[in-house]
Amino acid sequence: MNTQFRIKSLSFAVKSILIYGGITHVAWALDQENILNTSELPTITVTAIANDKTEGSGSYKANKSKSSSKLNLTLKETPQSVSVITREQIEQRNLVNIDDILAATPGVTATKNDSERSNYYARGFSISNRQIDGMPVGDNSPRADSFFFDRVEVIKGASGLSGSTGNPSATINMVRKRPDKEFSGNVSSTYGSWDSTRVTADVSVPITADGSVRSRVMAAHTDKESYMDFYKLKSTAAMAIIEADLTENTTASVGFQYQDNEPKGSTWGTVPYFNADGSLANLPRNFSLTTDWSTIQYEDKTTFADIQHKFENEWLVKAAIAHSTSDSNWFVAYGANGFPNPSTGEGIGLWTSVSPYSESKKLNLDIYATGPFQFLDRKHELIMGYSGYKTESTSQSVKSFIDYPTMIPDYRDWTGNLPQPKYEKTGAGSKTTTELFGYYSTLRLNLADPLKLILGGRYSTYDYKNETWTANTDKVLSAKPRNFKKLVPYVGMLYDINDSYTAYASYTDMFTPSGRKDRTGSYLDPEVGSSTEVGIKADFFDAKLLTTAAVFWSSVKDLAVEDKEYRDGVKNGTIPKVDDMDTAYLSSGQGLKVNGFEIEAIGKLQDNLNVSAGYTYVNSVSSAISNSTTTIPQNQVKLFTSYTLPENLWMGANKLTVGGGVNWQSEISQNWGGAPKNAYNGGTVVQKSYYLASAFANYKFSEELSASLNINNLFDEKYYLNVGFYNGVYWGEPRNITLSVRAKF
């Protein structure tokens, strides 16, 4: 660690403490004022059990999360930064899918490659771990509809116990809604910009009189157009769950979840940023060189079940299983190859993809036991479990017949009127099988009343193989199978400074299987990522508001570098070629370092005032083989509040809730390479810092009926969600408005 790195890290910590101290001082002062203004009343002791459920809480703050260590801890007791978007935020802000939710999450950046492919980043790295109820989602699954979920938890940094593989960025865990014991439900209808319509229905029905057997059925349908030419989307989402108390201490559930996204006018890539002469193309936000039949369709069907039993000694045993089938259908033609000539309209070529038969099947399993035990007159907690998944992804090859030229004659006259390609199966195909299973255990030691130590680890086995075949040959391995075993540690410590403040530190690893091969044809050892975090958490107003400040250091090492000796040896004949490889790689031992800090406050400042606020600073330190990241912002601010008017303003004022917020980020840029000669700014595409404002208002006509108005991109800011991808840009949405009506029963 060089001197500059240490100085910057110290500077981050000082800034974090100063900013955090200012926020928490204000919260503490308000808390004390509330205490002083409270009349002395007789003491009543109430023992409350915190519920994981956020639906109906009216708060932006969640109570608990098991996503980090599998232990049933409050967010304050978790030695990592955890951001949660509750059901209250999802509904107030009209967050329709996982893209919307992550764009609202402090410390997370959501981008798009095109109309159907999204990327998520945290702490300088891409987020590859997406889970539902702690289990990995299907590989071809669509952008998840928010309607299924009670909340979405984002665990910052590496999550080696629950995720194991991936980058030290974050893990996204989407937590499903569950049935209620009493009859309840709601229906809603939404209409918005670009003829966007959405209807939902969600009903909990007790099957027995006492609710010991209960069900929940929900469905949502979205039909909308877009600011982009040609684009339309129809999406159907549905879920059904039955849950039963088999005994007083045993509960089981089974459910089915379905989602089908059917877009038309899908894009495949970005909009050209440069003209052929290197000047700026300045193409408008609606510009799209696609066709009305182009589609990148995703469908997901998941069956899930679990059973848990609580013993009299407070121990719990739980088993969960899920099976998903995810299908994708690529049938798209899109003009993104090349650079336009504004004088002639020439210069852009079409990319065509016809891949209608791609299926991924995933089996998930998680079994664990957890509970307390006594040692040296203190109560501690232990969890032991086994979890993992097996994925089989199959693709069938087709021969396509394309009856249109590869170059667009004049993009200025584009109508998207192309004949659809025809295709037939060739009999060839491929299948990849991935298995990742492991044993895990976490021990939470109560060393002293204010001091807790969490020790954990996961021992994983990883197996991967790829098979191919043709119409005339059986399945054969396309390469040597990849397999290894890996131990991932987890260490966390918490110290309660007083009733409000808790200091913490944590360290954990993750790994990413390498797709590169060495000169023997064997896969390289996995890339290893690590994450260290030191922070402080504080809650106020009877734990209704939680604040967090954290400094973090993350790194990825053992990145692959080219084996130049092999390349040169193959070229001059001194080294024999292995597996028809022209290029081989070595593990470098080097990688990319990222450090930074973040502060966050979420919850209620008053009973009628919710707030979600966060600031994140991320600094990536390049090495000899890995450049620093410029496509995600170094600085990011996210703020959103909602305020229910006090009743004493006028009669019925408390029926109105208003709110709004702002997302701001610093500059991003990318030089993809291959830009035209004399390209503007040397071929580097830049998005200057910008902010997006939003606002909403909700009016309750009664306890059962309400209406909401949401405005996104309030000031119609023009901005890019992606810069430089194949020398193009992806425009963010212009200002849009939605009106929703919701009825509860």
C-alpha positions in Angstrom: 0.0 0.0 0.0 1.7 3.2 -1.1 1.8 6.5 0.8 -0.8 8.2 -1.5 -3.2 5.4 -0.9 -2.8 5.6 2.9 -3.2 9.3 2.9 -6.4 9.1 0.8 -7.8 6.4 3.0 -7.1 8.5 6.1 -8.7 11.5 4.4 -11.8 9.4 3.5 -12.1 8.3 7.2 -11.8 11.9 8.5 -14.4 13.2 6.0 -16.7 10.4 6.8 -16.5 11.0 10.6 -17.0 14.7 10.2 -20.0 14.4 7.9 -21.5 11.6 9.9 -20.9 13.4 13.1 -22.9 16.4 11.8 -25.9 14.3 10.8 -26.0 12.2 13.9 -25.6 15.3 16.1 -28.7 16.9 14.6 -30.6 13.6 15.0 -29.4 13.3 18.6 -30.5 16.9 19.4 -33.9 16.3 17.9 -34.1 13.1 19.9 -33.2 14.9 23.2 -35.7 17.6 22.4 -38.4 15.0 22.1 -37.4 13.5 25.4 -37.4 16.9 27.2 -40.8 17.8 25.7 -42.4 14.5 26.9 -44.4 14.7 30.1 -43.5 12.2 32.8 -45.8 9.3 32.7 -46.0 6.0 34.6 -43.5 3.4 33.3 -45.1 0.7 31.2 -42.8 -2.2 30.1 -43.7 -3.7 26.7 -41.7 -6.5 25.1 -41.9 -6.3 21.3 -40.7 -8.8 18.8 -39.3 -7.2 15.7 -40.9 -8.4 12.5 -38.9 -8.8 9.3 -41.9 -7.7 7.2 -41.9 -4.1 6.0 -45.3 -4.1 4.2 -47.7 -2.0 6.0 -45.0 -0.5 8.3 -45.2 2.9 6.8 -41.4 3.2 7.2 -38.4 3.4 4.9 -36.4 1.4 7.5 -36.3 -2.4 7.7 -35.9 -4.2 11.0 -33.8 -7.2 10.3 -31.7 -8.9 7.6 -30.2 -12.4 7.3 -28.5 -11.7 4.0 -25.0 -11.0 5.3 -24.3 -13.8 7.8 -27.5 -15.8 7.8 -28.0 -14.8 11.5 -31.3 -13.1 12.4 -29.7 -9.7 13.1 -31.1 -6.2 13.1 -29.4 -3.9 10.6 -27.6 -2.2 13.5 -26.2 -5.6 14.6 -24.9 -6.5 11.1 -21.2 -5.6 10.7 -21.6 -4.5 7.1 -23.4 -1.7 5.4 -26.9 -2.8 4.3 -29.3 -0.7 2.3 -32.9 -1.8 2.2 -35.7 -0.5 -0.1 -38.9 -1.3 1.8 -42.4 -1.8 0.5 -43.3 1.7 1.6 -40.6 3.2 -0.7 -41.5 0.9 -3.6 -45.2 2.0 -3.6 -44.6 5.7 -2.8 -42.0 6.1 -5.5 -43.7 3.8 -8.0 -40.6 1.6 -8.4 -41.9 -1.0 -10.9 -38.9 -3.3 -11.4 -35.4 -4.1 -10.0 -33.8 -1.4 -12.2 -36.0 1.3 -10.5 -35.2 -0.1 -7.1 -31.5 -0.2 -7.5 -31.4 3.3 -9.1 -33.0 4.4 -5.8 -30.6 2.5 -3.5 -27.8 4.6 -1.9 -24.3 3.5 -3.2 -25.6 1.6 -6.2 -25.3 2.6 -9.9 -27.7 1.1 -12.4 -26.8 1.4 -16.1 -28.1 -0.2 -19.4 -26.3 -1.6 -22.4 -29.6 -1.6 -24.4 -33.3 -1.8 -23.8 -33.2 -5.3 -22.2 -29.7 -5.6 -20.5 -28.9 -3.8 -17.3 -25.8 -3.6 -15.2 -25.5 -2.8 -11.5 -22.4 -1.5 -9.7 -21.4 -0.9 -6.1 -18.1 0.0 -4.5 -16.3 0.1 -7.9 -17.3 -3.4 -9.1 -20.1 -4.9 -11.0 -22.8 -6.8 -9.0 -23.2 -10.3 -10.2 -25.0 -11.9 -7.2 -28.8 -11.6 -7.4 -30.9 -13.6 -5.1 -34.6 -14.2 -4.2 -35.1 -15.2 -0.6 -31.3 -15.9 -0.4 -31.2 -18.2 -3.4 -29.6 -17.3 -6.8 -31.9 -16.3 -9.6 -32.1 -18.0 -13.0 -29.4 -17.1 -15.5 -31.9 -16.0 -18.2 -34.4 -14.4 -15.8 -36.0 -11.1 -16.8 -35.7 -7.8 -14.8 -37.7 -8.8 -11.7 -41.0 -7.1 -11.2 -41.1 -5.3 -7.8 -44.6 -6.5 -7.2 -43.4 -9.8 -5.8 -41.3 -8.4 -3.0 -41.7 -7.1 0.5 -38.3 -5.5 0.3 -35.0 -5.6 -1.5 -31.8 -5.8 0.6 -28.4 -4.8 -0.8 -25.5 -6.0 1.3 -22.4 -3.9 0.5 -19.0 -5.5 0.0 -18.2 -9.2 -0.4 -20.7 -11.6 1.0 -18.7 -14.8 1.1 -21.1 -16.8 3.4 -24.2 -16.3 1.2 -22.8 -15.6 -2.2 -19.3 -17.1 -2.3 -18.7 -16.1 -6.0 -18.5 -12.7 -7.6 -16.9 -9.3 -7.0 -16.6 -7.5 -3.6 -19.3 -5.1 -4.7 -22.7 -6.2 -3.2 -25.3 -8.9 -3.1 -28.9 -8.1 -4.0 -31.5 -10.2 -2.1 -35.1 -9.8 -3.1 -37.4 -10.9 -0.3 -40.8 -12.2 -1.3 -44.1 -11.2 0.3 -45.8 -13.8 2.4 -49.4 -14.7 3.2 -51.3 -13.0 6.0 -53.4 -14.8 8.5 -56.3 -12.5 7.9 -58.2 -11.7 4.7 -56.6 -8.6 3.0 -55.7 -7.4 -0.4 -55.3 -4.5 -2.8 -55.8 -3.6 -6.5 -54.3 -0.8 -8.4 -54.4 0.8 -11.8 -51.7 3.1 -13.2 -51.5 5.3 -16.4 -48.5 7.3 -17.4 -46.4 8.8 -20.1 -46.1 7.0 -23.4 -49.4 5.3 -22.9 -48.0 3.2 -20.0 -50.7 1.2 -18.3 -50.3 -1.2 -15.3 -52.8 -3.1 -13.3 -52.2 -5.2 -10.2 -54.1 -7.4 -7.8 -52.8 -8.9 -4.6 -55.0 -11.0 -2.2 -54.2 -12.9 1.0 -56.9 -15.5 1.8 -56.9 -17.6 5.0 -57.9 -21.2 4.1 -58.7 -22.2 7.6 -60.7 -20.0 10.1 -57.8 -19.4 12.4 -55.4 -18.6 9.5 -53.1 -21.6 10.3 -53.3 -22.4 6.6 -53.2 -19.3 4.4 -52.6 -18.3 0.8 -51.6 -15.3 -1.2 -52.2 -14.8 -4.9 -51.0 -11.8 -6.9 -50.7 -10.7 -10.5 -49.5 -7.6 -12.4 -49.7 -6.7 -16.1 -47.7 -3.9 -17.7 -48.4 -2.6 -21.2 -46.4 0.4 -22.3 -44.6 2.3 -25.1 -41.5 4.3 -24.7 -39.7 7.5 -25.5 -37.6 5.4 -27.9 -38.9 4.8 -31.4 -40.6 1.4 -32.1 -40.3 0.2 -28.5 -43.2 -1.5 -26.6 -43.3 -3.8 -23.7 -45.8 -6.2 -22.4 -45.0 -7.9 -19.1 -47.0 -10.3 -17.0 -46.0 -11.3 -13.5 -47.8 -13.6 -11.1 -47.2 -15.5 -7.9 -49.1 -17.9 -5.6 -48.1 -19.1 -2.1 -49.7 -21.4 0.4 -48.3 -21.4 3.9 -49.3 -23.7 6.8 -48.6 -24.0 10.5 -48.3 -27.8 10.6 -47.9 -27.6 14.4 -47.4 -24.8 16.9 -43.7 -24.8 16.0 -43.6 -26.0 12.5 -44.4 -23.9 9.4 -44.2 -25.0 5.7 -44.9 -23.2 2.5 -44.9 -23.8 -1.2 -45.2 -21.4 -4.1 -44.9 -20.6 -7.8 -43.6 -17.4 -9.4 -43.9 -16.5 -13.0 -42.8 -13.6 -15.2 -42.8 -13.1 -18.9 -41.3 -9.9 -20.5 -42.3 -9.6 -24.2 -40.8 -6.4 -25.8 -41.1 -5.3 -29.3 -38.6 -2.9 -30.9 -35.7 -4.1 -28.6 -32.4 -2.5 -29.1 -29.1 -4.3 -29.1 -26.4 -1.9 -28.1 -26.3 1.9 -27.9 -26.8 5.0 -30.2 -23.7 6.2 -32.1 -22.0 9.1 -30.4 -19.6 10.0 -33.2 -20.1 10.8 -36.8 -17.8 9.3 -39.4 -15.7 12.5 -39.5 -15.2 12.4 -35.7 -17.7 15.1 -34.9 -20.6 14.6 -32.5 -23.6 12.8 -33.9 -26.0 14.5 -31.5 -28.7 11.9 -32.2 -32.0 12.6 -30.3 -33.3 10.6 -27.3 -35.9 8.8 -29.3 -33.5 7.7 -32.0 -33.4 3.9 -32.5 -32.3 1.9 -35.6 -34.4 -1.2 -34.7 -37.4 -2.9 -36.2 -40.9 -3.3 -34.8 -40.4 -7.1 -34.7 -37.1 -7.1 -32.9 -37.4 -8.7 -29.5 -35.2 -10.0 -26.7 -37.7 -11.9 -24.6 -37.2 -13.5 -21.2 -39.5 -15.8 -19.3 -39.0 -17.3 -15.8 -40.9 -20.0 -13.9 -39.9 -20.8 -10.4 -41.3 -23.3 -7.9 -40.2 -22.9 -4.3 -40.8 -24.5 -1.0 -39.5 -24.4 2.6 -40.2 -25.9 6.0 -38.9 -24.8 9.4 -39.3 -26.0 13.0 -38.6 -24.1 16.2 -37.6 -26.1 19.3 -38.3 -25.2 22.9 -34.6 -24.4 23.4 -34.9 -21.6 20.8 -33.1 -23.5 18.1 -34.5 -23.5 14.6 -34.0 -25.9 11.7 -35.0 -24.8 8.1 -34.8 -26.3 4.7 -35.6 -24.5 1.5 -35.6 -25.6 -2.2 -36.3 -23.8 -5.4 -36.3 -24.8 -9.1 -36.4 -22.3 -11.9 -36.6 -22.6 -15.7 -35.6 -19.4 -17.5 -36.0 -19.1 -21.3 -34.6 -16.4 -23.6 -35.5 -15.6 -27.2 -33.2 -13.3 -29.2 -34.7 -12.2 -32.5 -33.3 -8.8 -33.2 -31.9 -6.5 -35.9 -30.3 -3.3 -34.8 -28.2 -0.6 -36.4 -25.2 0.1 -34.1 -22.2 -1.0 -36.2 -20.2 1.9 -37.5 -20.5 5.7 -37.6 -23.1 7.8 -39.5 -22.3 10.2 -42.3 -24.8 13.0 -41.8 -24.3 14.2 -45.4 -25.1 10.9 -47.1 -26.9 8.9 -44.4 -24.5 6.0 -44.9 -22.0 4.4 -42.5 -24.1 2.3 -40.1 -24.4 -1.5 -40.4 -27.0 -3.9 -38.9 -26.3 -6.5 -36.2 -28.7 -9.4 -36.4 -29.1 -12.1 -33.8 -31.4 -15.1 -34.2 -31.2 -17.3 -31.1 -34.7 -18.5 -30.2 -33.8 -21.6 -28.2 -31.9 -20.8 -25.0 -33.0 -22.4 -21.7 -31.5 -22.3 -18.2 -32.6 -24.6 -15.4 -31.4 -24.0 -11.8 -31.9 -26.0 -8.7 -31.2 -24.2 -5.4 -30.9 -25.8 -1.9 -30.4 -24.4 1.5 -30.5 -26.4 4.8 -29.4 -25.0 8.1 -29.8 -25.1 11.9 -29.4 -22.1 14.2 -29.8 -21.3 17.8 -28.3 -20.1 21.1 -26.0 -21.9 23.5 -24.4 -21.1 26.8 -20.6 -20.9 27.4 -18.8 -19.2 30.3 -22.1 -17.9 31.6 -22.9 -16.1 28.4 -25.4 -16.7 25.6 -23.9 -17.1 22.1 -25.4 -18.0 18.7 -24.4 -20.6 16.1 -25.6 -21.4 12.6 -24.5 -24.4 10.5 -25.7 -25.2 7.0 -25.3 -26.5 3.6 -26.4 -24.6 0.4 -25.7 -24.3 -3.3 -27.1 -24.7 -6.7 -26.8 -26.6 -10.0 -27.4 -24.8 -13.3 -27.8 -26.4 -16.7 -27.9 -23.9 -19.6 -28.8 -25.3 -23.1 -28.7 -23.5 -26.4 -29.8 -25.0 -29.7 -28.2 -23.6 -32.9 -30.2 -22.4 -35.9 -29.4 -21.4 -39.4 -31.0 -18.0 -40.2 -32.0 -16.7 -43.6 -31.6 -12.9 -43.8 -33.2 -11.1 -46.7 -31.9 -7.5 -46.2 -28.5 -5.8 -46.6 -26.1 -5.6 -43.7 -25.6 -1.8 -44.3 -28.3 0.8 -43.9 -28.6 2.8 -47.1 -29.6 6.0 -45.3 -30.2 6.1 -41.6 -32.1 9.4 -41.9 -34.9 7.6 -43.7 -35.1 4.7 -41.4 -38.6 3.1 -40.9 -37.6 -0.2 -39.4 -39.4 -2.0 -42.2 -37.3 -5.1 -42.7 -38.5 -8.6 -43.4 -38.2 -11.0 -40.5 -35.5 -13.6 -40.9 -36.5 -17.2 -41.2 -34.6 -19.9 -39.5 -34.3 -23.6 -39.0 -32.7 -25.8 -36.4 -29.3 -27.3 -37.4 -29.3 -30.1 -34.9 -26.2 -28.6 -33.2 -26.1 -27.1 -29.7 -24.3 -26.6 -26.5 -24.9 -27.2 -22.8 -23.0 -25.8 -19.8 -23.4 -27.3 -16.3 -22.3 -25.5 -13.2 -22.4 -26.8 -9.7 -21.6 -24.7 -6.6 -22.3 -26.3 -3.2 -20.8 -25.7 0.2 -20.9 -26.0 3.9 -21.1 -22.8 6.0 -21.1 -21.9 9.6 -21.2 -18.7 11.6 -20.5 -18.2 15.3 -21.7 -15.0 17.1 -19.8 -14.8 20.4 -21.0 -12.5 23.2 -17.6 -11.7 24.6 -18.9 -8.9 26.9 -22.2 -7.0 27.2 -21.1 -4.4 24.6 -18.7 -6.6 22.5 -19.8 -9.2 19.9 -17.5 -11.2 17.7 -18.7 -13.0 14.5 -16.6 -15.7 13.0 -17.7 -17.6 10.0 -16.6 -19.5 6.9 -17.8 -21.3 3.9 -16.1 -24.3 2.2 -17.3 -24.5 -1.4 -16.8 -27.0 -4.2 -17.1 -25.7 -7.8 -17.6 -27.8 -10.9 -18.1 -26.6 -14.5 -18.2 -28.3 -17.9 -19.3 -27.3 -21.4 -20.5 -29.8 -23.9 -21.2 -29.3 -27.6 -22.8 -31.5 -30.3 -23.8 -31.4 -34.0 -26.5 -33.2 -36.0 -24.1 -35.9 -36.8 -22.0 -36.2 -33.5 -22.7 -37.0 -29.9 -21.9 -34.7 -27.0 -18.3 -33.9 -26.5 -16.5 -31.7 -24.0 -15.5 -28.5 -25.6 -12.7 -28.0 -23.0 -11.3 -29.6 -19.9 -13.8 -29.4 -17.0 -13.2 -26.7 -14.4 -13.3 -27.7 -10.7 -11.8 -26.6 -7.5 -12.5 -26.2 -3.7 -12.3 -22.9 -1.9 -12.5 -21.8 1.8 -14.0 -18.3 2.3 -13.6 -16.7 5.7 -15.8 -14.1 7.4 -14.9 -12.0 10.5 -16.9 -9.3 12.1 -16.8 -7.4 15.4 -19.2 -4.9 17.0 -18.9 -2.7 20.0 -21.8 -0.9 21.6 -20.4 2.5 22.6 -23.7 3.3 24.2 -27.4 2.6 23.6 -27.4 4.6 20.3 -23.9 4.1 18.8 -22.3 0.8 17.7 -18.8 0.6 16.1 -18.1 -2.3 13.8 -15.5 -3.9 11.5 -15.7 -6.8 9.1 -13.6 -8.8 6.6 -14.6 -11.3 4.1 -13.5 -12.9 0.8 -15.2 -13.9 -2.5 -13.9 -15.7 -5.6 -14.7 -15.6 -9.3 -14.0 -18.7 -11.4 -11.7 -17.8 -14.3 -12.6 -18.5 -17.9 -9.0 -18.2 -19.0 -6.7 -21.1 -19.7 -3.0 -21.6 -19.2 -0.6 -23.2 -21.8 -1.6 -26.7 -20.7 -5.3 -26.1 -21.5 -6.2 -26.0 -17.8 -8.3 -23.2 -16.3 -6.5 -20.7 -14.1 -7.2 -20.5 -10.4 -10.1 -18.3 -9.5 -9.8 -14.5 -9.1 -10.0 -13.7 -5.4 -11.8 -10.6 -4.1 -11.7 -9.3 -0.5 -13.5 -6.6 1.3 -12.7 -4.8 4.6 -15.1 -2.4 6.2 -14.9 -0.2 9.3 -17.8 1.9 10.4 -20.3 3.1 13.0 -24.0 2.8 13.2 -26.5 4.8 15.3 -30.2 4.7 15.8 -32.5 7.4 17.1 -36.1 8.1 17.9 -36.8 4.7 19.4 -34.8 3.0 16.7 -37.0 4.5 13.9 -34.0 6.1 12.2 -30.8 4.3 11.4 -27.6 6.1 10.4 -24.4 4.4 9.1 -20.9 5.6 8.2 -18.4 3.2 6.7 -14.9 3.3 5.3 -14.1 0.3 3.0 -11.2 -1.2 1.2 -11.8 -3.8 -1.6 -9.6 -5.6 -4.0 -9.5 -8.2 -6.7 -6.3 -10.1 -7.4 -4.9 -12.9 -9.6 -6.3 -11.3 -12.7 -5.3 -13.1 -15.9 -2.5 -11.7 -18.2 -1.5 -13.0 -21.5 1.3 -15.6 -21.7 3.4 -13.9 -24.3 6.0 -16.7 -24.4 3.3 -19.2 -25.4 1.9 -16.8 -28.1 5.4 -16.2 -29.6 6.3 -19.9 -29.3 3.2 -21.0 -31.1 3.8 -18.5 -33.8 7.4 -19.6 -34.5 6.8 -23.3 -33.9 8.9 -23.8 -30.7 5.8 -24.5 -28.5 3.1 -26.9 -29.7 -0.4 -25.5 -29.8 -2.7 -26.9 -27.1 -6.5 -27.4 -27.7 -6.3 -25.2 -30.8 -5.5 -22.2 -28.5 -3.6 -19.3 -30.1 -3.5 -17.4 -26.7 -2.8 -18.6 -23.2 -2.8 -16.8 -19.9 -1.1 -16.6 -16.5 -2.3 -15.6 -13.1 -0.7 -12.2 -12.4 -1.1 -11.9 -8.7 -2.1 -8.3 -9.4 -5.5 -6.7 -9.7 -7.6 -3.6 -8.9 -7.9 -1.9 -5.6 -11.0 0.2 -4.6 -11.4 2.3 -1.5 -13.9 4.8 -0.3 -16.5 5.7 2.2 -20.3 6.1 2.5 -22.8 7.6 4.9 -26.5 6.7 5.0 -29.6 7.7 7.0 -32.9 5.9 6.6 -36.1 5.8 8.6 -38.3 8.3 10.3 -37.3 11.7 11.7 -40.9 12.1 12.9 -43.9 9.8 12.7 -45.0 11.7 9.6 -41.6 12.2 8.0 -39.6 9.5 6.2 -36.1 10.0 4.8 -33.7 8.0 2.7 -30.3 9.7 2.2 -26.9 8.5 1.2 -23.5 9.8 0.0 -20.9 7.5 -1.5 -17.3 8.1 -2.5 -15.5 5.4 -4.5 -11.8 5.6 -5.7 -10.4 2.9 -7.8 -6.6 2.5 -7.9 -5.3 1.1 -11.2 -2.4 -1.4 -11.4 -0.1 -2.4 -14.2 -2.7 -4.7 -15.7 -6.0 -3.1 -14.7 -7.2 0.4 -15.3 -9.2 2.4 -12.8 -12.9 2.5 -13.4 -14.3 5.6 -15.0 -17.7 4.4 -16.2 -19.3 4.6 -12.7 -19.4 7.9 -10.7 -16.7 8.6 -8.1 -19.3 10.7 -6.1 -22.9 9.9 -5.7 -25.7 11.5 -3.6 -29.2 10.0 -3.2 -32.0 11.8 -1.2 -35.7 11.1 -0.9 -38.2 12.2 1.7 -42.0 11.8 2.2 -44.1 14.0 4.5 -47.6 13.5 5.7 -49.2 16.8 6.5 -50.2 17.3 10.1 -54.0 17.3 10.8 -54.0 20.7 12.5 -53.1 22.5 9.2 -56.7 22.1 8.0 -59.4 19.5 8.3 -58.3 16.4 6.4 -54.7 17.7 5.8 -53.3 14.4 7.1 -54.8 12.6 4.1 -52.2 14.2 1.9 -48.6 12.9 1.7 -46.0 14.7 -0.4 -42.4 14.0 -1.1 -39.6 14.2 -3.5 -35.9 13.8 -3.9 -32.8 14.1 -6.0 -30.1 11.8 -7.3 -26.8 13.4 -8.2 -23.6 11.8 -9.6 -20.2 13.1 -10.7 -18.7 12.7 -14.1 -18.3 9.4 -15.9 -16.4 8.6 -19.1 -15.1 5.8 -21.3 -12.7 5.4 -24.3 -13.8 2.2 -25.9 -11.2 2.4 -28.7 -11.8 2.3 -32.5 -13.4 5.7 -32.7 -13.1 7.6 -36.0 -9.9 9.5 -36.8 -9.9 13.0 -35.3 -12.8 12.0 -33.0 -14.1 14.6 -30.6 -12.2 14.6 -27.3 -9.8 11.9 -28.5 -12.6 9.3 -28.7 -13.5 9.6 -25.0 -17.2 9.8 -24.4 -18.1 11.9 -21.3 -21.2 12.4 -19.2 -20.8 15.5 -17.0 -22.1 15.5 -13.5 -25.9 15.8 -13.4 -28.9 15.5 -11.0 -32.3 14.0 -11.4 -35.2 15.3 -9.3 -38.5 13.5 -8.6 -41.7 14.3 -6.8 -44.9 12.6 -5.7 -48.1 13.3 -3.9 -50.6 10.8 -2.4 -54.1 11.5 -1.3 -56.2 9.2 0.8 -59.9 9.5 0.1 -60.5 7.0 2.8 -58.5 4.2 4.6 -59.3 2.0 1.6 -58.9 4.3 -1.4 -56.0 6.5 -2.4 -54.5 8.1 -5.5 -50.8 9.0 -6.3 -49.1 11.3 -8.8 -45.4 10.6 -9.5 -43.1 12.8 -11.6 -39.6 11.4 -12.6 -36.8 13.6 -14.1 -38.8 16.6 -12.9 -36.7 19.1 -14.9 -36.3 16.9 -18.0 -32.5 16.6 -17.7 -30.8 15.1 -20.7 -28.3 12.5 -19.6 -26.7 9.2 -20.6 -27.1 6.0 -18.6 -24.2 4.4 -20.4 -21.2 6.1 -22.1 -18.7 4.7 -24.6 -20.2 1.2 -25.0 -19.1 0.4 -28.6 -18.5 4.1 -29.0 -22.1 4.8 -28.3 -24.4 6.2 -25.6 -27.7 5.1 -24.0 -30.1 7.9 -23.2 -31.9 8.1 -19.9 -35.6 8.6 -19.7 -37.0 12.1 -20.3 -39.5 13.6 -17.8 -42.4 11.2 -17.2 -45.6 11.3 -15.2 -47.7 8.5 -13.7 -51.1 8.6 -12.0 -52.1 5.6 -9.8 -55.3 4.6 -8.0 -55.1 2.0 -5.3 -57.9 0.3 -3.3 -57.2 -1.8 -0.2 -59.6 -4.3 1.4 
